[in-house]
Amino acid sequence: MSTELYPQTLAVLEFRVISYASQSITGLWRVLTPRYAWITSLVATVVLLLYVASLFLDFGKQTQEVRVRVEAEEVLLPLPRKITLISVEEAMLYRRSIRDYLATPVAIEHLSMILWAAQGISETKWGLRTAPSAGATYPLEVYIVIGANGVVLEDGVYLEAGVYKYDVRKHSMKLVAEGDRRLELAKAALSQEWVEKAPVVIVICAVYERTTARYGERGYRYVYIEVGHAAQNIYLMATALGLGTVAVGAFYDDEVARVISVEEKEKPLYIMPIGVPRQPYVTSFEEISNYYLARR
């Protein structure tokens, strides 16, 4: 079959020079004389406005072209990069379990970052991953169930519905089974409708033997701990991208395994639907602070 290329041009902007200049100028005015404090405020304001403008304008410092290559049975995902604008603190603040999603597809770059957060490579010498693993035994395998028009590659172009498996080493997805299997998966998950209606559903499986071969019975505990690490990474990345998810543990293991066509020895542990929240969770650190202060 032919190879199709779907280009996405991504501007990579650097703001360290602006931040450094702001701090230097502000410090200089403070040293010179307190009478010019208003100038300090003005300079800081101007620099802040330039920074905000730089979020939307490409100053031409760096530009790279990312291509999503879809082959017969493999999707080479966009390479990981910083694309969110919120801090770790904010991602933790806004994280909630979301079960109600819009019919909006998930962008391929967002799916790429969620998979990287779950089990991607974050150290290149030993191939260590984003989620900690006992003895780096890495028992987890990640499957992705994509619905019809569930993942958009570019305007009007969608990824083929089916079950895919994440390839950690290549940062790609390999087609395992064709067709939209969300309804079957939802039935295997006690008919939880959010599993059926989410445009994308991630299923995390484990090969226990990779860990128990080294740690014996204790290895089972380590596997359960590790899947929690990976799930929280998915939660936080989804939140940072403006998406929502929920960790689902109620399902028939054998049925889920059959629906997504797992390999021998792989056991499903978590189902995580992903989509655009119909009702985003909103709060603030001020609200949380008031909560604590009222109890002190």
Summary of the structure (lengths in Angstrom):
residues: 296
radius of gyration: 22.4
end to end distance: 66.2
largest distance: 74.4
contacts: 888
relative contact order: 0.15
helix: 40%
strand: 25%
